[in-house]
Amino acid sequence: MTSTQTSAERADAPHSGYGRNVAVLALAQGLFMTTQSMGIATTPLAGFALLGADKSLATLPIFLNHAGIMLTTIPASLLMGRIGRRAGFTLGALLAIVFGLLAAYAIYIQSFVVLCVSALLQGSAAAFAWYYRFAAADASPTDFKPRAISYVMAGGIAAGLVGPEIAKRTVDWFAPITFLGVYLAIAIVGVLSTILMQALRIPKLTAQEAAQGGRPLGQIARQPVFVAALIASMLGYGVMTLVMSSTPLAMQQLCQDFKFSDSATVIQVHIVAMFLPSFFTGHLIQRFGVLTIVATGAIIQLGCAVVNLMGTDFWNFLIANAFVGLGWNFTFVGGSTLLTRTYKPVERAKVQACHDFLVYATTATAAASAGFMQQKAGWDVINMSSVPLMVIVVLAMTWVGHLQRRERAQAGAGAA
């Protein structure tokens, strides 16, 4: 290290080659979300077909998917803190292969119970993959972190274009056994993810960094920015999960004319709306501020409820799912960006684990509630329940913005 290096250059030295890592993780996100979107379009209907007269448990596999994420987020993060990102992400990709094969077997033997077990494995695989965004941010210079998260999330656009399309083309591969081909295709995508992970190059913490220990989690969690990040991610993702999980069932129950291809198309547009904005979300955060972008996302998700309450035509479902996808992008990318501002490198494993555990506890609850609410309360109640949650998100961003303005004013007065 030469004496002419600036402190910023020394701080960013561990981030050399970050562009390569972001590119690999963006591609991995695309493969991961391809399997997710195939499962989203298929599993509720597969569960519906395997059940008897009472269809209220049709979204139980979706709940178990989110429960698998929730239960695995903490051990996945802590494990990667010890063995590194590449080894951890490879393990997650292998779990995705097992999920696809087991789900295909469930369809072959017509077992709802085995389908549920496979969904739990899908969640465990996804728990690893959802750390792609943080891996990209942690391996990037400070000023590039919002865009690193955004670019990795943008990789999911492939899922919107490819995932449901693959599902439509493979659903009858083994006719008359419907859906079996979809899950075998998911296993194949998992193989591709396993191969791709070997190109990742993210250094582990140095011995000096690991020895620092870091602050207690409770102290970190008391930061207003941490609270705001958690509210944005939890409620933004929870509302999106509730609406998305219910949509295929609502389309089938409220209008018998809808086919599998119709619900797959709605999910396809939804996934595109989730990830296409990521090409510019990072830039918007840098220009307008993360709090403004998160609040805007919450308002857009309110628009989803309005459109769904206006009618049950195909276009209502499609436009509403586009809105909830776009709103989710702003709240989730924004929440993730806020979180990266709350911890030091040595603290990242436990902070990210805490954040994602609580987020996926929320989504698991939303997924578990979706089928029951659709069956017992109805589509209108599902959409109206999102309104107070999005209002909370807006209020939380307003609160943190007020605190930050007050701190800046006090700092200015002190300097004067």
C-alpha positions in Angstrom: 0.0 0.0 0.0 1.5 3.3 -1.0 1.4 6.5 1.0 -0.5 8.2 -1.9 -3.6 6.0 -1.5 -6.6 7.8 0.0 -8.5 6.4 2.9 -11.5 5.7 0.6 -9.2 3.7 -1.7 -7.9 1.7 1.2 -11.5 1.1 2.4 -12.6 -0.1 -1.0 -9.6 -2.4 -1.6 -11.6 -5.5 -0.6 -14.2 -4.6 -3.2 -12.0 -5.1 -6.2 -13.7 -7.1 -8.9 -17.1 -6.2 -7.5 -18.5 -5.8 -11.1 -17.9 -9.5 -11.8 -19.6 -10.5 -8.6 -22.6 -8.3 -9.2 -23.0 -9.8 -12.7 -22.7 -13.4 -11.4 -25.3 -12.7 -8.7 -27.6 -11.0 -11.1 -27.6 -14.1 -13.3 -28.1 -16.3 -10.3 -31.0 -14.1 -9.2 -32.5 -14.7 -12.6 -32.2 -18.5 -12.4 -33.5 -18.5 -8.8 -36.5 -16.3 -9.6 -37.2 -18.4 -12.6 -37.8 -21.4 -10.4 -39.7 -19.3 -7.9 -42.1 -17.9 -10.6 -42.6 -21.4 -12.0 -43.6 -22.5 -8.5 -45.8 -19.5 -7.9 -47.7 -20.1 -11.1 -48.0 -23.9 -10.5 -48.0 -24.9 -6.8 -51.3 -23.3 -5.7 -53.1 -25.0 -8.6 -51.3 -28.3 -8.0 -52.3 -28.2 -4.4 -55.8 -27.3 -5.4 -56.0 -30.3 -7.7 -54.6 -32.7 -5.1 -57.1 -31.7 -2.4 -60.6 -33.0 -2.0 -63.8 -31.0 -1.5 -62.2 -28.5 1.0 -59.8 -26.4 -0.9 -58.9 -24.0 2.0 -55.4 -25.6 2.3 -54.6 -25.0 -1.4 -52.0 -22.3 -0.4 -50.5 -24.4 2.4 -47.5 -25.3 0.1 -46.9 -21.6 -0.5 -47.0 -21.1 3.3 -44.5 -23.9 3.8 -42.3 -22.3 1.1 -42.1 -19.1 3.1 -41.8 -21.1 6.4 -38.8 -22.9 4.9 -37.3 -19.5 4.1 -38.1 -18.2 7.6 -36.6 -21.2 9.3 -33.4 -21.3 7.2 -32.5 -17.6 7.0 -30.7 -17.5 10.3 -28.7 -20.7 9.9 -28.0 -19.9 6.2 -26.6 -16.4 7.0 -24.5 -17.7 10.0 -23.2 -20.6 7.9 -22.1 -18.4 5.1 -20.4 -16.2 7.7 -18.2 -19.2 8.4 -17.8 -21.1 5.0 -18.2 -18.1 2.6 -20.8 -17.0 0.1 -19.9 -19.3 -2.7 -20.1 -22.5 -0.7 -23.4 -21.4 0.9 -25.0 -20.4 -2.4 -23.9 -23.7 -3.9 -25.7 -25.6 -1.1 -28.8 -23.5 -1.8 -28.8 -24.4 -5.5 -28.4 -28.1 -4.6 -31.5 -27.8 -2.4 -33.4 -26.4 -5.3 -32.6 -29.5 -7.4 -33.9 -31.7 -4.6 -37.1 -29.6 -4.4 -37.8 -30.0 -8.1 -37.3 -33.7 -8.1 -39.4 -34.3 -4.9 -42.2 -32.1 -6.1 -42.3 -34.0 -9.4 -42.5 -37.2 -7.4 -45.4 -35.7 -5.4 -47.3 -35.1 -8.6 -46.5 -38.5 -9.9 -47.9 -40.3 -6.8 -50.6 -37.6 -6.3 -49.6 -36.8 -2.8 -50.4 -33.4 -1.3 -48.3 -34.2 1.8 -45.2 -34.8 -0.3 -45.9 -31.6 -2.3 -45.9 -29.8 1.0 -42.5 -31.3 2.0 -41.0 -30.3 -1.3 -42.3 -26.7 -0.8 -40.5 -26.6 2.6 -37.3 -27.6 0.7 -38.0 -24.9 -1.9 -38.1 -22.3 0.9 -34.8 -23.6 2.4 -33.1 -23.2 -1.1 -34.6 -19.7 -1.4 -33.3 -18.6 2.0 -29.8 -18.9 0.6 -30.7 -17.2 -2.7 -32.3 -14.2 -1.1 -28.9 -13.2 0.3 -27.6 -12.6 -3.2 -28.6 -8.9 -2.9 -26.7 -8.5 0.4 -23.7 -10.4 -1.0 -23.5 -7.9 -3.9 -23.8 -4.9 -1.6 -21.3 -6.2 0.9 -18.7 -6.8 -1.9 -19.2 -3.3 -3.4 -18.0 0.2 -2.6 -20.3 2.3 -0.4 -21.5 4.6 -3.1 -22.4 1.6 -5.3 -24.4 -0.4 -2.8 -27.9 0.8 -3.8 -27.2 0.0 -7.4 -25.5 -3.3 -6.6 -28.7 -4.4 -4.8 -30.9 -3.0 -7.6 -28.9 -4.7 -10.4 -29.0 -8.1 -8.7 -32.7 -7.7 -8.2 -33.0 -6.8 -11.9 -31.7 -10.3 -12.7 -35.2 -11.4 -11.7 -36.6 -9.9 -14.9 -35.6 -13.1 -16.6 -38.0 -14.9 -14.3 -40.9 -12.9 -15.4 -40.1 -13.5 -19.1 -39.0 -17.1 -18.9 -40.4 -18.7 -15.7 -44.1 -18.7 -16.4 -43.5 -19.4 -20.1 -41.5 -22.5 -19.2 -44.3 -23.5 -16.9 -46.9 -23.1 -19.7 -44.8 -25.2 -22.1 -43.9 -28.0 -19.6 -47.2 -28.3 -17.7 -48.4 -31.1 -20.0 -45.0 -32.7 -20.8 -46.2 -35.9 -19.1 -49.9 -35.7 -19.9 -52.2 -36.8 -18.5 -50.1 -36.2 -15.3 -50.4 -32.4 -15.1 -47.6 -30.2 -13.6 -45.0 -33.0 -13.4 -43.0 -31.5 -16.2 -42.9 -28.1 -14.5 -41.1 -29.4 -11.5 -38.6 -31.4 -13.5 -37.7 -28.2 -15.4 -37.2 -26.5 -12.0 -34.6 -29.2 -11.1 -32.8 -28.5 -14.4 -32.6 -24.8 -13.6 -31.2 -25.7 -10.2 -28.3 -27.6 -12.0 -27.5 -24.4 -14.0 -27.5 -22.4 -10.7 -25.0 -24.8 -9.1 -22.6 -24.5 -12.0 -22.9 -20.7 -12.1 -22.1 -20.3 -8.4 -18.6 -21.6 -9.0 -17.7 -18.3 -10.8 -18.4 -16.2 -7.6 -15.4 -14.6 -5.9 -16.3 -12.9 -2.7 -13.6 -12.8 0.1 -14.4 -13.9 3.6 -13.9 -11.5 6.5 -10.3 -11.0 7.5 -9.1 -12.4 10.8 -8.8 -8.8 12.0 -12.5 -8.1 11.1 -13.7 -11.3 12.6 -11.9 -10.5 15.9 -13.7 -7.2 16.3 -16.9 -8.8 17.4 -19.3 -6.0 16.7 -22.2 -4.5 18.7 -25.0 -6.5 20.3 -27.9 -7.1 18.0 -30.3 -5.3 20.4 -28.3 -2.1 20.1 -28.3 -2.3 16.3 -32.0 -3.0 16.2 -32.8 0.1 18.2 -31.6 2.4 15.4 -34.5 4.2 13.8 -33.1 3.4 10.3 -33.1 -0.4 11.2 -36.7 -0.1 12.3 -37.7 1.7 9.1 -35.8 -0.9 7.0 -37.7 -3.7 8.7 -41.1 -2.1 8.3 -40.5 -1.4 4.6 -39.4 -5.0 3.9 -41.8 -6.8 6.1 -45.0 -5.0 5.2 -44.1 -4.4 1.5 -43.3 -8.1 1.0 -46.1 -9.3 3.2 -48.8 -7.5 1.2 -47.3 -8.6 -2.1 -47.3 -12.2 -0.9 -50.9 -12.1 0.3 -52.2 -10.7 -3.0 -49.9 -12.8 -5.3 -50.7 -16.1 -3.5 -54.4 -15.4 -3.7 -54.6 -14.3 -7.3 -54.5 -17.7 -9.1 -57.2 -19.0 -6.7 -59.3 -15.9 -7.0 -59.1 -16.1 -10.8 -60.3 -19.7 -10.7 -63.1 -19.2 -8.2 -64.5 -15.9 -9.4 -64.5 -16.7 -13.1 -64.6 -20.2 -14.3 -63.6 -19.1 -17.8 -60.0 -18.4 -16.8 -57.5 -21.1 -17.8 -54.0 -22.0 -16.4 -52.4 -19.9 -19.1 -54.4 -16.8 -18.0 -53.2 -17.0 -14.4 -49.7 -17.8 -15.6 -49.8 -14.7 -17.7 -50.9 -12.6 -14.8 -48.1 -14.0 -12.6 -45.7 -13.4 -15.5 -46.6 -9.7 -15.7 -46.4 -9.5 -11.9 -42.8 -10.9 -11.9 -41.8 -8.5 -14.6 -43.2 -5.6 -12.6 -41.3 -6.8 -9.6 -37.9 -6.8 -11.2 -37.9 -4.6 -14.3 -37.8 -1.4 -12.2 -34.6 -2.6 -10.6 -32.6 -1.4 -13.6 -33.3 2.2 -12.3 -34.4 1.8 -8.7 -30.9 2.3 -7.4 -30.5 5.5 -9.4 -33.9 6.7 -8.1 -32.7 6.1 -4.6 -29.6 8.1 -5.1 -31.5 10.9 -6.7 -34.6 11.2 -4.5 -33.6 9.4 -1.3 -34.4 6.0 -0.1 -37.3 7.1 2.2 -39.1 8.8 -0.7 -38.8 5.7 -2.9 -40.1 3.4 -0.1 -43.1 5.6 0.6 -43.8 5.8 -3.2 -43.8 2.0 -3.3 -46.3 1.8 -0.5 -48.6 4.1 -2.3 -48.3 2.1 -5.5 -49.3 -1.0 -3.5 -52.3 0.8 -2.3 -53.2 1.3 -6.0 -53.2 -2.5 -6.3 -56.0 -2.8 -3.8 -58.0 -0.1 -5.5 -57.8 -1.9 -8.9 -58.7 -5.3 -7.5 -61.7 -3.9 -5.7 -63.0 -2.3 -8.9 -63.7 -5.6 -10.6 -62.6 -9.2 -11.4 -62.0 -9.0 -15.1 -58.7 -10.3 -16.5 -57.3 -6.8 -16.8 -58.1 -6.0 -13.2 -56.0 -9.0 -12.1 -53.2 -8.1 -14.5 -53.0 -4.4 -13.7 -53.3 -4.9 -10.0 -50.5 -7.5 -9.9 -48.3 -5.2 -11.9 -48.9 -2.5 -9.3 -48.2 -4.7 -6.3 -45.0 -6.0 -8.1 -43.7 -2.4 -8.7 -44.6 -1.3 -5.2 -42.8 -4.3 -3.8 -39.7 -3.5 -5.8 -39.5 0.0 -4.3 -40.2 -1.1 -0.7 -38.0 -4.1 -0.7 -35.0 -2.7 -2.6 -35.4 0.5 -0.4 -35.6 -1.5 2.8 -32.6 -3.6 1.9 -30.6 -0.4 1.1 -31.6 1.1 4.4 -30.4 -2.0 6.2 -26.9 -1.9 4.8 -26.5 1.5 6.5 -27.0 0.0 10.0 -24.2 -2.5 10.4 -20.4 -3.0 10.1 -18.9 -5.9 8.1 -18.4 -8.1 11.1 -22.1 -7.6 12.1 -23.6 -8.3 8.7 -24.4 -12.0 9.2 -26.5 -11.6 12.4 -28.2 -8.4 11.2 -29.1 -9.8 7.8 -30.3 -13.0 9.4 -32.5 -11.0 11.9 -33.9 -8.9 9.1 -34.7 -11.8 6.7 -36.1 -14.0 9.5 -38.6 -11.4 10.4 -39.4 -10.6 6.8 -40.1 -14.2 5.9 -42.0 -14.8 9.1 -44.3 -12.1 7.8 -44.5 -13.6 4.3 -45.1 -17.0 5.7 -48.1 -15.7 7.7 -49.4 -13.9 4.6 -49.1 -17.1 2.5 -50.8 -19.2 5.2 -53.6 -16.7 5.5 -54.2 -16.3 1.7 -56.0 -19.6 1.1 -58.1 -19.4 4.3 -59.0 -15.7 3.7 -59.9 -16.4 0.0 -62.1 -19.3 1.1 -63.7 -17.8 4.2 -63.6 -14.0 3.8 -63.3 -13.3 0.1 -61.2 -11.4 -2.4 -62.4 -8.0 -1.2 -61.3 -8.5 2.4 -57.8 -9.6 1.2 -57.3 -6.4 -0.7 -58.8 -4.1 2.0 -56.4 -5.6 4.6 -53.4 -4.2 2.7 -54.5 -0.6 3.2 -53.6 0.0 6.9 -50.3 -1.9 6.4 -49.2 0.4 3.6 -50.2 3.5 5.6 -47.9 2.3 8.3 -45.0 2.1 5.8 -45.6 5.7 4.7 -45.8 6.9 8.3 -42.6 5.1 9.2 -40.7 6.7 6.4 -42.1 10.1 7.4 -41.0 9.5 11.0 -37.4 8.6 10.1 -37.2 11.6 7.6 -38.3 13.9 10.5 -35.6 12.5 12.8 -32.9 12.9 10.1 -33.9 16.5 9.4 -33.9 17.3 13.1 -30.4 15.7 13.5 -29.1 17.7 10.6 -30.6 20.9 12.1 -29.0 20.2 15.5 -25.6 19.4 13.9 -25.8 22.7 11.9 -26.7 24.7 15.1 -23.8 23.0 16.9 -21.4 23.9 14.1 -22.6 27.5 14.2 
